[in-house]
Structures are given as structure tokens and as C-alpha cells.
Amino acid sequence: MKEPIVLPNFLNPYQVKNLIRLGKANDGGYIVNAQDVINTMNLISLGISFDYSFEEEFLKMNNNTNIRTFDGSVGFKYYRKKCKHRLKIFLLKPNLKNFMDVLYGLNLLLKFSIFFKFNLYTKIIHTEKFVTSDHSIFRDFEKGYGYKPEFIEFKDIISHNLNSTFLSIDIEGGEYELLEDICSFSKNLIGLNIEFHDVQDNLEKIKLFINKFGLLLVHTHINNFGPIINGVPSVIELSFSGNSEIDRFPNQKLVNSLPIKLDQLNNADGTDYLVTFN
């Protein structure tokens, strides 16, 4: 049985046709407008972590897309460090578990390499940098990862000459500092999926962004890995579309209730929600 939850009306998406879901089952997939994917020339993904299934399926649907991904916590530096660390542990303490850890790490590196280095498509570039101007939150990064983090600013990865761009953003709270810049490039964007964190503390910022942004909100999804705080889901995923077939007339219908059939729980064992709006 679904648990009821009421969201503010500005999170109520428009009812549109042609929605699809790209990415692996449960956590990692996003609902987007299919026509936006077909029309995309450039896909820019911020914060892929270890899951690039969205990018893989996007490319299968539109193999003319240039793909650029950014994440300072995953990449060839990360995998080299991890593989060396796991091999060192195995050599110090050779047992089946440690051997399997080495194989697991090598398998991850191989899969990453096949997609980002040895793919038949030559338009895929991964940059091992965090997209932020706030470096303070990464002061302990080197201690945990074994190498210094690198950074790049949003204005350095997108320009007004880059058209038909689809943005995918999941950067664990860093999204708020990018909202103004995203709005300023809205004419260059064809689609956006973005995960908002600490929603309970940032509802007004999200509302202002939706009202200012040049694309239409076409889907809202509660990420049930995050808790409900004071009646508000702490993590939500929003999908926007710039598809020219979507009009902005006052009689454009709103969804009014969620989930839709395409939705999947991020946490398959977590709570499912029946969403309405007011």
C-alpha cells in the first residue's frame, strides 16, 4: 500500500505524452521526454558516480550525441588507486575474499574503460573533476581517496554556442549553486533532469528556479532513499523538457497525482508514495 504525501503545487508536473525511462532499474534511471533525447546534440552529465546506465541508454537511442561527464570521485585516477589498494591488501593477506575484491575492482575498471575509452563512439569524454566553486566541502577528500580533488566551474563546461544540450545533474547538494547559471543557459538546453537534496530546507529556491527556468516541468519523482522531513521528501528528482511540441497555454493539464506507470522505486525495498498536490 502506498503512503500518501502532499507536495506543493509548484512541483506538480505538466501532463505530456512521449515520456520514457532511461537508465537501470530502480536507482539510476530517469524519466525524460523521448523527443528531447532524439533532438539532443550534447549530453552533459554532472555527478555520475559509478552508474552511467542513463548515459549508455541515451547513446543507444541517439548515437549522434556528444557525451561529456564530470565527477571528481570516479574516473581512471580513482580506479587505479582502488585497484592498487586492493592488490596490496591481497598480497599482505591472500584469501578468497581479498582476491574477489581485486577481481571486482578490475571488473569495474574494465567496464568504465570500455564505455569511456574504448567505445566505438568517439564522442564520449569523462572529466575527473567536481563541478563547483566551493572547494571547502572537499577538504577531507584526499584523506579518503588518496589523491587531491580537482574542480571545474559550470561556466567552463557550457557556452552559449553549445545548442541542443541535455543536462543531467546529481551532485549531492551542489546543485543549488548552479541554478542561476542553468537558467542563464536555458535557451541552449533541450532537456534537464536534476536531483535536489535537502529539499525541506530549499523549497523556496526550487520554486524560484522552476518559475524562472525556460523549460517545462514534466515529471516529479520522490527518491525514497531520502527520509521524509516535516512532511517533505528530502530528495526529489525533477525532469524538464524543452520539446517544441509542448505548449504553454493556460489549459495545459497538470498530472495532479503520482507515480505514473514508468516510475520505479529508487530503493526497491523502501516506501512507495502516493503523491498529490496543493
N, C-alpha and C positions, 0 to 999 in steps of 0.2 A: 504493500500500500504506500502510495506517495505521501510525503509530508507536505502540507500546504505552506506556502510562503508568499508574501505580497511584496512586490518591488515597486519603487516609484515609477510613475508613468513615463518619465523620460527614457527609461530603459526598455520600454515597450517597442519591439521592432516592427517595421513595416512588413506587410504580408506580400511576398513576391514569389514568383514562380522560378523554376530553374535552379533551386538550391541543391548542392551536392555536398558530400562529406569527403574530405581528403585527409589521409594520414592513417596511422594504425588504429586498431580498435581501442576504445576507451581513451586513456590519457595520451595526447599527442595528435589527435585528429581535430580538424576544424570544419565548420560548415561555411561554405562560401558560395557565391554566385558563379555558376558554371561558365556563363558568357564572359565574366571578368577574367577567368583563367585562360580561356581561349584567346582573349584580346591582349593578354599581358605580353609585354616585350622584356620586362625586367622584374625578377622576383628578388626582393631584398629581405632576408630573414635575420632578425636580431635575437640572439639567445636560443640556439638550437640544442644546447646540452648534448646528450647522447642520442637524441631522437631526431632524425631528419627524414622521417617517413612522409611528412607533409610535402617536403621538397621533392622527394622521389616520385610521389604520385602526381604532383603538379607537373613535373617534367614529362611523365608518361602521357599526360593529357595535352601538353603543349611543348613539344621538343624544340621549339624555336626560342624558348625563354632563356635569357641570360640569368644565371642564379649567382647571387653573392650572399654569403652567410658570414655572420660575425658572432663570435663568442670567445671571450678570453679564458674560459675554463675548460675548453675542449679543443683539440687540434693535434698536430704532429708533435709539438713540444710536450703536451700533456701525455700522449700515448708513449712516447719514448721514455719519459721519466717513470711512468707507471710500469712499463714492461721491464725496465732495468731494476726497479724496486722489487717487483715480484720474482724476477730471476734471482736476485740477491738473496731473498728470503728462502727460495727453494734450495739454493746451493748451501746455505747455512743449515737448513733443516729440510732435507729431502724426504718428502712424503707425498701421498696421493693428493691430498687437499692442496698443498702448495704447488704441485705440478699442474693440477687442474686450473688453479688461479693463473699460472703462466699461460696456459693454452687459451683461457678465457680472454686475457688481455691481448694476446696476439690475434685472436679472432676479431676483437673489436677494432684493432688497428687495421687488419686486413679489410674489413667491411668499409671502414672510413676511407681507406686508401682507394678502394675500388670506385667509390662514388665520387670522391673529390679529386683524385689524382689520375686514375686510370680509366675513367668513364669514357665511353665512346663519344659522348658530347664534350666538347672542349670549352664550354661556356660556364663552367662551374668553378667558383673561386671561394675558398674559405679563408677568412682572416681571423687569426687568433688574438683578437682584441675585444675589450669591453667598450660598448658604445655609451660613453658617459663623460661628463666634465667633472664629476665628483669622484675623486680618487681616494678619499678618506675611508670609504667603507671597505676598501681592499687592503688595508694596512697589514692584515694578518694573512693575506693570500699566499705570500712566498713561503711562510712557515708551513702551511698545509700542502701546497702544491710543489714546492721545491724550485720554483722559478719566479721571477718578477712578472707581475701583470703588465700588460700593455693596453693602451687606450686609444680611442679614436672618437671624434665628435660627430654627431649626426650630420652636421652641415658639410662634413668632409666625405660623406659616402653617398650623398644625393645632391643633385643640382637641378636647376630649372630647365636644363637641356635634356634631362632624363625623363622621357614620357612613357605613358602606359605602364606605370610601375605598380606592382602589388607589394604591399608591406606586410610582414608577419612579425609580431613583436611579443616576446615573452622574456622579460629581463628582470623579473623578481622585485618589482617596486621601482625600478629605474625608469619606468615608462612615463612617470609624471613630468619629469624634466624635459621630455621630448615633445609634449603635446602642442606647445606653441609652434615649434618647428614643423611638426606634422601638418598643422593647419596651414602654415605658410606655403607648403608644397602640395596642397590638396588638388590643385589643377593638374598636377603631374601624376596623381595617383588614380589607379583604376579600381583598387580594392585594398582593404585592410582587415586583418584580424589581429586583435590585441588583447592580451590578458592583463587585467587590472588586479592589483594586490592591495590589501588593507583598504578594501572598498568602504568599510564602515567609517573610516576617517577621511575619505576623499570623495564623498558623493557629490559635493558642490563642484569640485574640479572636473569630475566626469561629466556632470550635467553641462557645464560651460563648454567643454570640449565637443560634446555631441551637437550642441546648438550652433557652434562656430564652424565645425568641420564641414567640408563641402560634399561629403558622401553620405548616403542614407544608411541608417542602422537597419540591417536586415535579419540579424539573429542575435539573441542573448542566451548565454548558457552559464549555469552555475557550475563551477568547478568544485565538486564535493570533497576534494582533498582538503579544502579550507573549511574552517568552522563557521557557523552562523553566530555573529556577534551582535547583540542587541537587535535581533530580528533581521540583520543584514548579512548576506553571504560575504565572507572576507575575500573571496576570489571569484571573479566573473570573466567570461570570455565574450567579447563583442565582435561581430562581423559587420563590415560596412561595404557597400557596393556603389560604384560609380557608373554602372551599366546605363547607357543612354536610353534603354527601353523602360527604365523605371522613371516614372514621372513624379512630380512633387505637388500634384493637385490636392486640394483640401479633402477630397473624397477618397484619397489613398487609404486603404484599410490597414488597421493595425492587427497584429496577431492576437493580442489580448490574453492568451494563455499558452503556456509551455509545459513540457517539452513537445517538440514535433517528432515525427517518426524517425527522422535521421539522427536525432540526438542519441548519444551514448554516455553512460556514466564515466567520468574520469577514473573514479575508484569503483571498480565493479562490485565491491563488497560494501560500499558506503551507502548513505542515504540518498534516495531519489526524491525529487521535489516536484510538486505541482505548483506552477508559478502563475499568479495573476498579478494585475497591476492596478494602482490607484493614484 
